[in-house]
Every structure is written in C-alpha cells, then in structure tokens.
Amino acid sequence: MAVYPILPRARTEALGIDTSYYFAGRPDKPAIVLLHGMSTSADSFRELMYQQADSYYLIAPDIPGVGYRENTDPYTMPHLIEWLASFVHNQNLSPIQLLGHSFGGTLAAGYSLAYPEDVADLLLLAPALLVANTYPLWLRQVGKSLRLVDAGVAASRLWLERQIKVPFYDPDLLDESVWERRRIDYSLSRASAGAMNAVAFFDIREQLSEISQRTAIIWGRQDPVVTPKHADVLVDKIPVAEKHVVDKCGHVPMIEQEEEVGSIIRGFLQ
C-alpha cells in the first residue's frame, strides 16, 4: 500500500466546541465531509482524501472526544448532530456529500434525517446503524478485552497492539505506519465509552425509510466488528440505496481496500 504524509489540519469552533479537522483538495470543488469511527480519528481517511483530492474538497473533522479536539457533554447522538450542523454551516459547505464510517455512519444517517437539505448524497461504510437493538451482543463483540474509561483508553502495550489490528482482515498486508497512526488515535481517544452509549440509545430503524438521499452502503465481507448482514437490511429500508461488498476486507475498508473503495465512491458520486 502507498504511504501518505499527514494532511493539513486546521481548527475552528462548532457549537462552542474547539474542533480540529483535516482537509484536502480545492474549496471550489464539490464538498465531501467524512466522519470517522469510534476510537479512531479523522486521520483514518488519509488515504481516501489523497485519492479523491483531484475531484473534491474533502473535510474530515475529529468528532468530539477524539483526536485533536475537545470533548463534549452530553455525549449523545442528537448533541453530536447539532455539533455537525454548526460545523457544516460555519464552513459554508452545504450542500455536501456526507460519508460516515462505523460510528460516524450512524452520525451521518442521523444528520441526513435532521438536515436533509444539507446532504446531497450519503455514503455509509460499515455503519453501526442497527446495533442499538442488539447492543449487548455488539458490545461484547467490539469490546471483548476492551477496558475503556471516560478519561481515555487504559490498556497495556500488548493489549493495544492486539486491539488496533482486530478490525482488519489481514493486518500483515498493511504498512507499519498504519499501526503507528492507530496507536496515536487510541491514545487520544477520550470518549469511546460515550460513543458506545450514544449508539446504544440512538435507534432510528423506523426512520430509515425517510432518508431521501441517494445512499451507497459499502461493507467489508469479512467485517468482524459489525456484521455485513446489516447491509441487506439497510438496502431494504433506505428507499434509494445500493450495496457494495468488498472482499478480503474487514471493518476499515477505506484503508484495507483503498483502491476498490475509492473506485466505488467515484462511480457513485459521478
């Protein structure tokens, strides 16, 4: 895999919260806002942002409580939706293409329902949208040896080295730089427990039929975190949705299969 340098990072204020975000591409291009998963940061989109920067203006904020930005209280999905609305409007980005991964996929879907006029198209990468009704099982699956506290991730070095590789289909194929980035993300994660609770109490299954945007659902066939079977349910519930299943891929498709995922995104948006 190609190894890319860190992207430019800027700061702003959204809903009174100090917000850090990465950006790539030209502001006169169509805007894609990217929302990362739990216990990671916006840097998880580094490969994808370099890949798409010739055609789009890509902005990836650190969600509150992770990365280089402040935490927030209450840590609920409705509160995060209002934070995102403030960020999008302050940056004069609307309308946007909105892409969310895992936890960020739940936030993206919730935002699309709350602010449909702001979102032109929706892309969901292994979204945690259906875990609310199976939360105890999902919690055990995500956190078999997860020792999370609100102040951050408390873990031994051995535990951390194992945990950062769990979501991937074949970790041996990835460059060591990926693991160094994920170590940093885990060390900066202060809201993992809050994110789990936010997902658990945000059940929008009955509202999915109200999503009006064209939607692409992308999933790794070997995802060990959120079952790919959820993709079929989402395609049935969301009126204008298409499914893409990526082989030899776990829970982080934009890193593990960056070329194929990038091609799917380009085809969908064009």
MINU-247282 format. One record per residue (C-alpha): x, y, z; residue number from 1; residue in one letter. Coordinates in nm, 4 decimals. Layout:
BEGIN
ATOM_X_Y_Z_num_residu
ATOM_X_Y_Z_NUM_A $
...
//
This chain:
BEGIN
ATOM_X_Y_Z_num_residu
ATOM_0.0000_0.0000_0.0000_1_M $
ATOM_0.1079_0.3590_-0.0591_2_A $
ATOM_0.2230_0.5599_0.2428_3_V $
ATOM_0.0957_0.9185_0.2517_4_Y $
ATOM_0.2152_1.2097_0.4649_5_P $
ATOM_-0.0164_1.3652_0.7216_6_I $
ATOM_-0.2747_1.6033_0.5778_7_L $
ATOM_-0.3034_1.9732_0.6670_8_P $
ATOM_-0.5037_2.0265_0.9850_9_R $
ATOM_-0.6976_2.3361_1.0902_10_A $
ATOM_-0.9128_2.4424_1.3851_11_R $
ATOM_-1.2458_2.6112_1.4198_12_T $
ATOM_-1.5310_2.6360_1.6676_13_E $
ATOM_-1.8568_2.4454_1.6224_14_A $
ATOM_-2.1382_2.4632_1.8767_15_L $
ATOM_-1.8878_2.6221_2.1136_16_G $
ATOM_-1.6564_2.3195_2.0840_17_I $
ATOM_-1.2954_2.3549_1.9728_18_D $
ATOM_-1.2890_2.1453_1.6536_19_T $
ATOM_-0.9911_2.0107_1.4623_20_S $
ATOM_-1.0271_1.8998_1.1010_21_Y $
ATOM_-0.8159_1.7750_0.8103_22_Y $
ATOM_-0.8688_1.8980_0.4565_23_F $
ATOM_-0.7595_1.8142_0.1035_24_A $
ATOM_-0.8449_1.9344_-0.2466_25_G $
ATOM_-0.9713_2.2736_-0.3642_26_R $
ATOM_-1.2571_2.4599_-0.1939_27_P $
ATOM_-1.4186_2.5341_-0.5310_28_D $
ATOM_-1.4810_2.1606_-0.5843_29_K $
ATOM_-1.7866_1.9703_-0.4501_30_P $
ATOM_-1.7503_1.9115_-0.0757_31_A $
ATOM_-1.7307_1.5724_0.0935_32_I $
ATOM_-1.7477_1.5678_0.4739_33_V $
ATOM_-1.6075_1.2481_0.6268_34_L $
ATOM_-1.6983_1.1175_0.9738_35_L $
ATOM_-1.4726_0.8597_1.1355_36_H $
ATOM_-1.5418_0.5629_1.3612_37_G $
ATOM_-1.5143_0.5101_1.7354_38_M $
ATOM_-1.1686_0.5262_1.8998_39_S $
ATOM_-1.0119_0.6496_1.5745_40_T $
ATOM_-0.9756_0.9990_1.4331_41_S $
ATOM_-1.0273_1.1834_1.1070_42_A $
ATOM_-0.6761_1.0729_1.0097_43_D $
ATOM_-0.8279_0.7317_0.9279_44_S $
ATOM_-0.9418_0.8899_0.5989_45_F $
ATOM_-0.5901_0.9958_0.4955_46_R $
ATOM_-0.5622_0.7511_0.2036_47_E $
ATOM_-0.9105_0.8246_0.0761_48_L $
ATOM_-0.8624_1.2004_0.0942_49_M $
ATOM_-0.5393_1.1930_-0.1046_50_Y $
ATOM_-0.7054_0.9658_-0.3579_51_Q $
ATOM_-1.0108_1.1877_-0.4128_52_Q $
ATOM_-0.8488_1.5323_-0.3775_53_A $
ATOM_-0.8293_1.5934_-0.7529_54_D $
ATOM_-1.2105_1.5943_-0.7833_55_S $
ATOM_-1.3460_1.7041_-0.4456_56_Y $
ATOM_-1.2861_1.9270_-0.1465_57_Y $
ATOM_-1.2636_1.6830_0.1439_58_L $
ATOM_-1.3070_1.7867_0.5058_59_I $
ATOM_-1.2724_1.5377_0.7898_60_A $
ATOM_-1.3389_1.6718_1.1412_61_P $
ATOM_-1.2368_1.4944_1.4592_62_D $
ATOM_-1.5625_1.4053_1.6323_63_I $
ATOM_-1.5765_1.5449_1.9892_64_P $
ATOM_-1.3727_1.3498_2.2411_65_G $
ATOM_-1.1202_1.2023_1.9979_66_V $
ATOM_-0.8214_1.3274_1.8041_67_G $
ATOM_-0.7069_1.6859_1.8455_68_Y $
ATOM_-1.0230_1.8393_1.9817_69_R $
ATOM_-1.2337_1.8963_2.2889_70_E $
ATOM_-1.4775_1.6515_2.4425_71_N $
ATOM_-1.8405_1.7496_2.4915_72_T $
ATOM_-2.1282_1.6913_2.7288_73_D $
ATOM_-2.3837_1.5432_2.6943_74_P $
ATOM_-2.2312_1.2771_2.4720_75_Y $
ATOM_-2.5448_1.1859_2.2790_76_T $
ATOM_-2.6136_1.1474_1.9093_77_M $
ATOM_-2.8623_1.4397_1.8939_78_P $
ATOM_-2.5984_1.6661_2.0521_79_H $
ATOM_-2.3350_1.5464_1.8019_80_L $
ATOM_-2.5780_1.6099_1.5156_81_I $
ATOM_-2.6104_1.9728_1.6275_82_E $
ATOM_-2.2303_1.9988_1.6553_83_W $
ATOM_-2.2008_1.8712_1.2972_84_L $
ATOM_-2.4674_2.1143_1.1753_85_A $
ATOM_-2.2733_2.4007_1.3314_86_S $
ATOM_-1.9503_2.2797_1.1693_87_F $
ATOM_-2.1047_2.2417_0.8220_88_V $
ATOM_-2.2782_2.5788_0.8342_89_H $
ATOM_-1.9780_2.7642_0.9772_90_N $
ATOM_-1.7622_2.6301_0.6957_91_Q $
ATOM_-2.0253_2.7270_0.4338_92_N $
ATOM_-2.0196_2.3730_0.2970_93_L $
ATOM_-2.3877_2.2970_0.2383_94_S $
ATOM_-2.4962_2.1040_0.0401_95_P $
ATOM_-2.2438_1.8261_0.0955_96_I $
ATOM_-2.1682_1.4689_0.0094_97_Q $
ATOM_-2.1622_1.3014_0.3512_98_L $
ATOM_-1.9549_0.9912_0.4224_99_L $
ATOM_-1.9563_0.8119_0.7572_100_G $
ATOM_-1.7671_0.5068_0.8804_101_H $
ATOM_-1.8998_0.2828_1.1612_102_S $
ATOM_-1.9940_0.5184_1.4485_103_F $
ATOM_-1.9573_0.8046_1.2015_104_G $
ATOM_-2.2030_0.6254_0.9721_105_G $
ATOM_-2.4679_0.6419_1.2433_106_T $
ATOM_-2.3972_1.0116_1.2894_107_L $
ATOM_-2.4123_1.0673_0.9119_108_A $
ATOM_-2.7507_0.8966_0.8798_109_A $
ATOM_-2.8890_1.0894_1.1768_110_G $
ATOM_-2.7662_1.4167_1.0295_111_Y $
ATOM_-2.9202_1.3348_0.6904_112_S $
ATOM_-3.2575_1.2873_0.8606_113_L $
ATOM_-3.2297_1.6013_1.0744_114_A $
ATOM_-3.0891_1.8285_0.7999_115_Y $
ATOM_-3.1928_1.6702_0.4672_116_P $
ATOM_-3.1418_1.9957_0.2771_117_E $
ATOM_-2.7719_1.9925_0.3707_118_D $
ATOM_-2.6914_1.6486_0.2276_119_V $
ATOM_-2.6858_1.5743_-0.1454_120_A $
ATOM_-2.5653_1.2123_-0.1290_121_D $
ATOM_-2.4893_0.9729_0.1561_122_L $
ATOM_-2.2128_0.7131_0.1771_123_L $
ATOM_-2.2094_0.4664_0.4658_124_L $
ATOM_-1.9052_0.2473_0.5320_125_L $
ATOM_-1.9956_-0.0413_0.7667_126_A $
ATOM_-2.2280_0.1875_0.9656_127_P $
ATOM_-2.3258_0.0963_1.3225_128_A $
ATOM_-2.6882_0.1828_1.2441_129_L $
ATOM_-2.8536_-0.1409_1.3504_130_L $
ATOM_-2.6590_-0.2250_1.6641_131_V $
ATOM_-2.8973_-0.0491_1.9045_132_A $
ATOM_-3.1373_-0.3451_1.9123_133_N $
ATOM_-2.8509_-0.5945_1.9509_134_T $
ATOM_-2.6375_-0.3736_2.1731_135_Y $
ATOM_-2.5280_-0.6276_2.4377_136_P $
ATOM_-2.4044_-0.8647_2.1647_137_L $
ATOM_-2.2357_-0.5831_1.9723_138_W $
ATOM_-2.0736_-0.4516_2.2886_139_L $
ATOM_-1.9261_-0.7919_2.3657_140_R $
ATOM_-1.8056_-0.8248_2.0067_141_Q $
ATOM_-1.6396_-0.4833_1.9964_142_V $
ATOM_-1.5025_-0.4931_2.3476_143_G $
ATOM_-1.4041_-0.8499_2.4326_144_K $
ATOM_-1.0983_-0.7201_2.6115_145_S $
ATOM_-1.1827_-0.3523_2.5874_146_L $
ATOM_-1.1047_-0.1620_2.9059_147_R $
ATOM_-1.2421_0.1846_2.8405_148_L $
ATOM_-1.2817_0.4736_3.0797_149_V $
ATOM_-1.4210_0.8191_3.0018_150_D $
ATOM_-1.0796_0.9792_3.0519_151_A $
ATOM_-0.9257_0.7685_2.7766_152_G $
ATOM_-0.8164_0.4159_2.6891_153_V $
ATOM_-0.6498_0.2241_2.9705_154_A $
ATOM_-0.4580_-0.0617_2.8178_155_A $
ATOM_-0.1308_-0.2492_2.8315_156_S $
ATOM_0.1014_-0.2304_2.5331_157_R $
ATOM_0.0256_-0.5932_2.4479_158_L $
ATOM_-0.3499_-0.5336_2.4624_159_W $
ATOM_-0.3197_-0.2229_2.2461_160_L $
ATOM_-0.1107_-0.3984_1.9807_161_E $
ATOM_-0.3760_-0.6666_1.9530_162_R $
ATOM_-0.6737_-0.4297_1.9618_163_Q $
ATOM_-0.5603_-0.1975_1.6828_164_I $
ATOM_-0.5424_-0.4937_1.4420_165_K $
ATOM_-0.8700_-0.6675_1.5330_166_V $
ATOM_-1.0872_-0.4800_1.2755_167_P $
ATOM_-0.8692_-0.5816_0.9786_168_F $
ATOM_-0.8958_-0.8887_0.7568_169_Y $
ATOM_-0.5208_-0.9316_0.7023_170_D $
ATOM_-0.3113_-0.6946_0.9149_171_P $
ATOM_0.0133_-0.8357_0.7731_172_D $
ATOM_-0.0566_-0.6670_0.4388_173_L $
ATOM_-0.0584_-0.3183_0.5876_174_L $
ATOM_0.2375_-0.0890_0.6410_175_D $
ATOM_0.3701_-0.0299_0.9922_176_E $
ATOM_0.2765_0.3373_0.9570_177_S $
ATOM_-0.0920_0.2368_0.9815_178_V $
ATOM_-0.0345_0.0873_1.3270_179_W $
ATOM_0.1573_0.3906_1.4470_180_E $
ATOM_-0.1321_0.6132_1.3422_181_R $
ATOM_-0.3823_0.3888_1.5199_182_R $
ATOM_-0.1707_0.3872_1.8371_183_R $
ATOM_-0.1873_0.7660_1.8360_184_I $
ATOM_-0.5632_0.7589_1.7773_185_D $
ATOM_-0.6198_0.5270_2.0730_186_Y $
ATOM_-0.4019_0.7408_2.2973_187_S $
ATOM_-0.6088_1.0490_2.2063_188_L $
ATOM_-0.9467_0.8785_2.2390_189_S $
ATOM_-1.1311_1.0105_2.5443_190_R $
ATOM_-1.4904_0.9350_2.4509_191_A $
ATOM_-1.5013_0.5685_2.3487_192_S $
ATOM_-1.7355_0.4760_2.6328_193_A $
ATOM_-1.9527_0.7772_2.5499_194_G $
ATOM_-1.9638_0.6771_2.1835_195_A $
ATOM_-2.0833_0.3274_2.2743_196_M $
ATOM_-2.3625_0.4721_2.4862_197_N $
ATOM_-2.4548_0.7249_2.2175_198_A $
ATOM_-2.5045_0.4457_1.9634_199_V $
ATOM_-2.6920_0.2266_2.2105_200_A $
ATOM_-2.9565_0.4913_2.2734_201_F $
ATOM_-2.9972_0.6124_1.9148_202_F $
ATOM_-3.2358_0.3720_1.7469_203_D $
ATOM_-3.3555_0.5164_1.4139_204_I $
ATOM_-3.4537_0.1926_1.2412_205_R $
ATOM_-3.8104_0.3131_1.1930_206_E $
ATOM_-3.6885_0.6382_1.0352_207_Q $
ATOM_-3.4530_0.4874_0.7793_208_L $
ATOM_-3.7306_0.4840_0.5191_209_S $
ATOM_-3.7338_0.8645_0.5465_210_E $
ATOM_-3.3772_0.9029_0.4201_211_I $
ATOM_-3.4262_1.0854_0.0909_212_S $
ATOM_-3.0677_1.0976_-0.0335_213_Q $
ATOM_-2.9115_0.8531_-0.2759_214_R $
ATOM_-2.7168_0.6195_-0.0495_215_T $
ATOM_-2.4190_0.3909_-0.1083_216_A $
ATOM_-2.3579_0.1214_0.1518_217_I $
ATOM_-2.0055_-0.0225_0.1478_218_I $
ATOM_-1.9039_-0.3185_0.3645_219_W $
ATOM_-1.6082_-0.5497_0.4066_220_G $
ATOM_-1.7158_-0.9093_0.3516_221_R $
ATOM_-1.5066_-1.0284_0.6475_222_Q $
ATOM_-1.6012_-0.7479_0.8885_223_D $
ATOM_-1.5501_-0.8854_1.2444_224_P $
ATOM_-1.6984_-0.5819_1.4214_225_V $
ATOM_-2.0373_-0.5065_1.2600_226_V $
ATOM_-2.1889_-0.7930_1.0608_227_T $
ATOM_-2.2127_-0.7406_0.6827_228_P $
ATOM_-2.5640_-0.8897_0.7012_229_K $
ATOM_-2.6769_-0.5438_0.8127_230_H $
ATOM_-2.6121_-0.4181_0.4588_231_A $
ATOM_-2.9083_-0.6154_0.3224_232_D $
ATOM_-3.1379_-0.4780_0.5917_233_V $
ATOM_-3.0294_-0.1206_0.5198_234_L $
ATOM_-3.0773_-0.1587_0.1442_235_V $
ATOM_-3.4319_-0.2777_0.2104_236_D $
ATOM_-3.5111_0.0083_0.4483_237_K $
ATOM_-3.3480_0.3065_0.2719_238_I $
ATOM_-3.5516_0.3978_-0.0397_239_P $
ATOM_-3.2663_0.4801_-0.2819_240_V $
ATOM_-2.9739_0.2666_-0.1686_241_A $
ATOM_-2.7173_0.0466_-0.3352_242_E $
ATOM_-2.4924_-0.2136_-0.1719_243_K $
ATOM_-2.1240_-0.2796_-0.2350_244_H $
ATOM_-1.9470_-0.5690_-0.0601_245_V $
ATOM_-1.5674_-0.5649_-0.0714_246_V $
ATOM_-1.3857_-0.8975_-0.0483_247_D $
ATOM_-1.0781_-0.9662_0.1662_248_K $
ATOM_-1.1760_-0.6715_0.3810_249_C $
ATOM_-1.2629_-0.6193_0.7463_250_G $
ATOM_-1.4177_-0.3223_0.9253_251_H $
ATOM_-1.1946_-0.0462_0.7817_252_V $
ATOM_-1.2480_-0.0687_0.4045_253_P $
ATOM_-1.1071_0.2741_0.3181_254_M $
ATOM_-0.7651_0.1612_0.4453_255_I $
ATOM_-0.7631_-0.2116_0.3796_256_E $
ATOM_-0.9014_-0.1922_0.0256_257_Q $
ATOM_-0.8413_0.1735_-0.0550_258_E $
ATOM_-0.8315_0.1390_-0.4352_259_E $
ATOM_-1.1567_-0.0565_-0.4679_260_E $
ATOM_-1.3410_0.1605_-0.2160_261_V $
ATOM_-1.2138_0.4758_-0.3851_262_G $
ATOM_-1.3372_0.3472_-0.7193_263_S $
ATOM_-1.6817_0.2707_-0.5732_264_I $
ATOM_-1.7055_0.6212_-0.4276_265_I $
ATOM_-1.6037_0.7884_-0.7528_266_R $
ATOM_-1.8513_0.5837_-0.9525_267_G $
ATOM_-2.1333_0.6557_-0.7102_268_F $
ATOM_-2.0740_1.0313_-0.6907_269_L $
ATOM_-2.0200_1.0731_-1.0644_270_Q $
//
